Amino acid sequence: MNSEDNALSAVGVDADDERIYRDLLRRPRAALPELAAHTGRTTVALRRAFSRLEALGLVSRMAGRPVRFLPTRPDVAVAALISRREEGLAQARLAALALLAETPPTENQSPEELVEVVQGQAAVVQRFTQLQQTATEELLVLDRPPYAQDPTEQNVEELDRLSRGVLVRGIYDVSALEIPGKLRLAQEAVAAGEQARISPEVPMKLAIADRRSAILPLSTAASADSGSADSAVIVHSSSLLDALVTLFEVLWRGALPLPAAPSDGRAGVPDPELFTLLAAGLKDEAVARQLGVSLRTVHRRVSELMELLGARTRFQAGLLAARRGWSDPG
């Protein structure tokens, strides 16, 4: 079954009922026997399905005989279901706050309550998504392999947080930006408001929401090499969480600003994206992939940059460029 077979699952409509609703949209005012013949269902099964659809506001019963049902316009019906679901979510948030008031203060919690272990890739993805959704003020992220989610797809939850005014700061490890397309996704996030930097020394993946909770993977070097991320630790408010925040801030101060997309380059700064990628430690091959150019073009542009700066080595070029303020994020 593909996602189109149950596009309304998010608002509480199961796949079989949705197919009946779609059939009715194509045959409005059709009598039950006609629909039964077309769909291969019994009239009894259809009556039960229409009772559920009627409760959801997707159909209405017409007066008279034979029994007929009229489909509600999809945009109107789905908008009502979304509104109902949002009301339910709002009530759930209030209930969560009430439950929080009943929770003992952090200082009285035992160590096992301050740290949780999550097992299984699906569970890790779910808890990471939940942590992002709980952020209302700030989200701090260390980004590096391994990934539980597809690293070539945009993090829509982060974009949602940015649209709600949440401050997001991310530090990308060089190895993350060597994944084809990853730089473009990071630049899209920056365009949406993320503050991003690059470092060759990101020791692990990490996400911290509002400095109240964090998630980091339990990955050995071997599992990282295999690309898996199937276990993680959730850390709640504690001295350990404070240490993780401090680690992020130390790495942030030593990281380089993520290069802007070529169209956003600053005037007077030749090849800012090339310089930042090289200074961050990416190899020429990885730089070529990220910039979408040939290896020969990278070699040529590096030579031109070094000649412009009067540098004999890349390290010297980095120092000279830093003195000129080329790595200044402002």
C-alpha positions as CSV (number, residue, x, y, z in Angstrom):
1,M,0.0,0.0,0.0
2,N,1.4,3.4,-0.9
3,S,0.8,6.6,1.1
4,E,-1.9,7.8,-1.4
5,D,-4.0,4.7,-0.4
6,N,-4.4,6.2,3.1
7,A,-3.7,9.9,2.7
8,L,-6.3,10.7,5.5
9,S,-4.7,8.4,8.1
10,A,-3.4,11.5,10.0
11,V,-6.9,12.6,10.7
12,G,-8.2,9.3,11.8
13,V,-9.6,7.7,8.6
14,D,-8.5,4.1,8.1
15,A,-7.5,2.9,4.6
16,D,-10.6,0.8,3.8
17,D,-13.0,3.6,4.8
18,E,-11.0,6.1,2.8
19,R,-11.3,3.9,-0.3
20,I,-15.1,3.8,0.2
21,Y,-15.2,7.6,0.5
22,R,-13.1,7.9,-2.7
23,D,-15.6,5.6,-4.5
24,L,-18.5,7.8,-3.3
25,L,-16.8,10.9,-4.5
26,R,-16.6,9.4,-8.0
27,R,-20.3,8.2,-7.7
28,P,-22.1,10.7,-5.6
29,R,-25.7,9.8,-4.7
30,A,-25.1,6.2,-5.7
31,A,-27.4,3.7,-3.9
32,L,-25.9,1.1,-1.6
33,P,-26.5,-1.9,-3.9
34,E,-24.7,0.0,-6.8
35,L,-21.7,0.8,-4.5
36,A,-21.7,-2.8,-3.2
37,A,-21.6,-4.1,-6.7
38,H,-18.8,-1.8,-7.8
39,T,-16.6,-2.2,-4.7
40,G,-17.2,-5.9,-4.1
41,R,-18.4,-5.3,-0.5
42,T,-21.6,-6.3,1.1
43,T,-24.3,-3.7,1.8
44,V,-23.9,-4.6,5.5
45,A,-20.2,-3.8,5.4
46,L,-20.9,-0.6,3.5
47,R,-23.5,0.5,6.1
48,R,-21.0,0.0,8.9
49,A,-18.3,2.0,6.9
50,F,-20.7,4.8,6.2
51,S,-21.6,5.0,9.9
52,R,-18.0,5.6,10.7
53,L,-17.6,8.1,7.8
54,E,-20.7,9.9,8.9
55,A,-19.3,10.2,12.5
56,L,-16.2,11.8,11.0
57,G,-18.2,14.2,8.9
58,L,-17.1,12.8,5.5
59,V,-20.6,11.7,4.4
60,S,-24.2,12.6,5.2
61,R,-27.3,10.4,4.8
62,M,-29.9,11.5,2.3
63,A,-33.6,11.3,3.0
64,G,-35.8,8.8,1.2
65,R,-35.4,5.4,-0.3
66,P,-33.2,3.7,-1.4
67,V,-30.6,4.6,1.2
68,R,-28.0,7.0,-0.3
69,F,-25.1,8.9,1.1
70,L,-23.7,12.2,-0.1
71,P,-19.9,12.8,0.3
72,T,-18.8,16.0,2.0
73,R,-16.4,18.2,0.0
74,P,-12.9,16.9,0.8
75,D,-11.5,20.3,1.6
76,V,-14.3,21.1,4.0
77,A,-14.4,17.7,5.6
78,V,-10.6,17.4,6.1
79,A,-10.4,21.0,7.5
80,A,-13.0,20.1,10.1
81,L,-11.1,16.9,11.0
82,I,-7.8,18.8,11.3
83,S,-9.5,21.3,13.6
84,R,-10.9,18.6,15.7
85,R,-7.5,16.9,15.9
86,E,-5.8,20.2,16.8
87,E,-8.3,20.7,19.6
88,G,-7.5,17.2,20.9
89,L,-3.7,17.9,20.8
90,A,-4.2,21.2,22.7
91,Q,-6.1,19.3,25.4
92,A,-3.3,16.7,25.5
93,R,-0.7,19.5,26.0
94,L,-2.8,20.9,28.9
95,A,-3.0,17.4,30.3
96,A,0.8,17.0,30.0
97,L,1.3,20.2,31.9
98,A,-1.0,18.9,34.6
99,L,0.9,15.7,34.8
100,L,4.2,17.6,34.9
101,A,2.9,19.5,38.0
102,E,2.5,16.1,39.7
103,T,6.1,15.0,38.8
104,P,8.7,15.2,41.6
105,P,11.3,17.9,41.2
106,T,14.5,16.9,39.3
107,E,16.7,17.0,42.3
108,N,14.7,14.3,43.9
109,Q,14.9,12.0,40.9
110,S,17.1,8.9,40.9
111,P,19.9,8.5,38.4
112,E,17.9,6.0,36.3
113,E,15.2,8.6,35.9
114,L,17.6,11.2,34.6
115,V,19.0,8.9,31.9
116,E,16.9,6.7,29.6
117,V,18.2,4.2,27.0
118,V,16.2,3.9,23.8
119,Q,16.7,0.7,21.7
120,G,15.8,0.2,18.0
121,Q,16.2,2.6,15.0
122,A,12.4,3.4,14.8
123,A,12.4,4.3,18.5
124,V,15.5,6.5,18.2
125,V,13.9,8.4,15.3
126,Q,10.7,8.8,17.2
127,R,12.4,10.1,20.3
128,F,14.6,12.5,18.3
129,T,11.5,13.8,16.6
130,Q,9.7,14.3,19.9
131,L,12.7,16.1,21.4
132,Q,12.7,18.6,18.5
133,Q,9.0,19.1,18.8
134,T,9.3,20.0,22.5
135,A,11.8,22.8,21.8
136,T,10.2,26.2,22.3
137,E,13.2,28.4,22.7
138,E,16.4,26.8,21.6
139,L,17.7,23.7,19.8
140,L,21.4,22.8,19.8
141,V,22.6,20.1,17.4
142,L,25.9,18.3,16.7
143,D,25.5,16.6,13.3
144,R,27.6,13.7,12.2
145,P,27.2,10.1,11.0
146,P,25.8,7.6,11.8
147,Y,22.2,8.5,11.0
148,A,18.9,6.9,12.0
149,Q,17.1,8.8,9.3
150,D,18.0,9.4,5.6
151,P,20.7,12.1,5.7
152,T,19.8,13.2,2.1
153,E,16.3,14.3,3.2
154,Q,15.6,17.6,4.8
155,N,14.7,17.7,8.5
156,V,11.2,19.0,8.3
157,E,10.8,19.1,12.1
158,E,13.7,21.5,12.4
159,L,12.2,23.8,9.7
160,D,8.9,23.7,11.6
161,R,10.8,24.8,14.8
162,L,12.5,27.6,12.9
163,S,9.1,28.8,11.5
164,R,7.9,29.1,15.1
165,G,10.8,31.3,16.2
166,V,13.0,28.6,17.9
167,L,16.7,29.5,17.8
168,V,18.5,26.6,16.1
169,R,22.3,26.3,16.2
170,G,24.0,23.4,14.4
171,I,27.6,22.2,14.1
172,Y,28.3,19.9,11.2
173,D,31.2,17.5,11.2
174,V,33.3,17.4,8.1
175,S,32.3,13.8,7.5
176,A,28.6,14.8,7.4
177,L,29.3,17.3,4.6
178,E,31.1,14.7,2.6
179,I,27.7,13.1,2.0
180,P,26.5,14.2,-1.5
181,G,23.7,16.8,-1.1
182,K,24.2,17.3,2.6
183,L,25.7,20.8,2.2
184,R,22.8,21.9,0.1
185,L,20.3,20.7,2.8
186,A,22.3,22.5,5.4
187,Q,22.3,25.7,3.4
188,E,18.6,25.5,2.9
189,A,18.3,25.2,6.7
190,V,20.5,28.3,7.1
191,A,18.2,30.2,4.6
192,A,15.3,29.2,6.9
193,G,17.1,30.7,9.9
194,E,19.5,28.1,11.3
195,Q,22.8,29.3,12.6
196,A,25.3,26.7,11.3
197,R,29.0,26.0,11.6
198,I,31.5,23.4,10.5
199,S,34.1,21.5,12.6
200,P,36.5,18.7,11.9
201,E,36.2,17.6,15.6
202,V,32.6,16.9,16.3
203,P,32.9,13.9,18.6
204,M,29.3,12.6,18.4
205,K,25.7,13.3,17.4
206,L,23.8,15.3,19.9
207,A,20.6,17.3,20.1
208,I,19.6,19.5,23.1
209,A,16.2,21.0,23.5
210,D,15.8,24.1,25.6
211,R,18.7,22.9,27.8
212,R,16.3,20.6,29.5
213,S,16.8,17.3,27.7
214,A,19.2,15.8,25.2
215,I,19.6,12.8,22.9
216,L,22.8,11.2,21.8
217,P,23.5,7.8,20.2
218,L,25.1,4.8,21.9
219,S,27.3,4.1,18.9
220,T,30.7,2.4,18.9
221,A,33.3,3.1,16.3
222,A,32.3,-0.1,14.5
223,S,28.6,0.8,14.4
224,A,29.4,4.3,13.2
225,D,31.5,2.8,10.3
226,S,28.5,0.6,9.4
227,G,26.2,3.6,9.3
228,S,23.8,2.3,11.9
229,A,22.2,4.3,14.7
230,D,19.9,1.9,16.6
231,S,20.3,2.9,20.2
232,A,20.5,6.2,22.0
233,V,20.5,7.9,25.5
234,I,18.0,10.5,26.6
235,V,19.5,12.8,29.3
236,H,17.3,15.0,31.4
237,S,18.2,18.1,33.5
238,S,21.3,17.2,35.4
239,S,25.0,18.0,35.7
240,L,25.5,15.6,32.8
241,L,23.2,17.7,30.6
242,D,25.0,20.9,31.7
243,A,28.3,19.3,30.6
244,L,26.8,18.5,27.2
245,V,25.7,22.1,26.8
246,T,29.2,23.3,27.7
247,L,30.7,20.9,25.2
248,F,28.5,22.3,22.5
249,E,29.5,25.9,23.3
250,V,33.2,25.0,23.3
251,L,32.8,23.4,19.9
252,W,30.7,26.3,18.6
253,R,33.4,28.8,19.5
254,G,36.1,26.9,17.6
255,A,33.9,26.1,14.5
256,L,33.9,27.8,11.1
257,P,30.7,29.4,9.7
258,L,28.9,27.2,7.1
259,P,29.5,28.6,3.6
260,A,26.5,30.3,2.1
261,A,25.1,29.2,-1.1
262,P,27.0,30.6,-4.1
263,S,24.3,33.2,-4.8
264,D,24.6,34.5,-1.3
265,G,28.4,35.1,-1.4
266,R,29.6,38.2,0.3
267,A,31.0,40.9,-2.0
268,G,34.8,41.1,-1.9
269,V,35.2,37.6,-0.7
270,P,36.4,35.3,-3.5
271,D,35.0,31.7,-3.2
272,P,33.9,31.9,0.4
273,E,32.3,28.4,0.2
274,L,35.5,27.0,-1.2
275,F,37.6,28.5,1.5
276,T,35.4,27.4,4.3
277,L,35.1,23.8,3.1
278,L,38.9,23.6,2.7
279,A,39.6,25.2,6.0
280,A,37.1,22.8,7.7
281,G,39.2,19.9,6.4
282,L,37.3,18.5,3.5
283,K,39.4,16.8,0.9
284,D,39.4,18.1,-2.7
285,E,37.3,15.2,-3.9
286,A,34.6,16.0,-1.3
287,V,34.8,19.7,-2.0
288,A,34.2,19.0,-5.7
289,R,31.1,16.9,-4.9
290,Q,29.6,19.5,-2.7
291,L,30.2,22.4,-5.1
292,G,29.2,20.3,-8.1
293,V,32.4,21.0,-10.0
294,S,35.2,18.8,-11.3
295,L,38.3,18.0,-9.3
296,R,40.4,19.9,-11.8
297,T,38.2,23.0,-11.2
298,V,38.8,22.7,-7.4
299,H,42.6,22.4,-7.9
300,R,42.5,25.5,-10.2
301,R,40.4,27.6,-7.8
302,V,42.6,26.6,-4.8
303,S,45.7,27.6,-6.7
304,E,44.1,31.0,-7.6
305,L,43.1,31.5,-4.0
306,M,46.6,30.8,-2.7
307,E,48.1,33.0,-5.3
308,L,45.7,35.9,-4.4
309,L,46.7,35.6,-0.8
310,G,50.4,35.0,-1.5
311,A,50.3,31.8,0.4
312,R,52.6,28.8,-0.1
313,T,50.5,26.3,1.7
314,R,46.8,25.8,2.5
315,F,47.4,26.2,6.2
316,Q,49.1,29.6,5.5
317,A,46.2,30.5,3.2
318,G,43.8,29.7,6.0
319,L,45.6,32.0,8.4
320,L,45.8,34.8,5.9
321,A,42.2,34.5,4.9
322,A,41.2,34.5,8.6
323,R,43.1,37.8,9.1
324,R,41.1,39.3,6.2
325,G,37.9,38.3,7.9
326,W,36.8,35.8,5.2
327,S,35.7,33.3,7.8
328,D,33.7,35.9,9.8
329,P,30.0,34.7,9.7
330,G,28.8,38.3,9.8
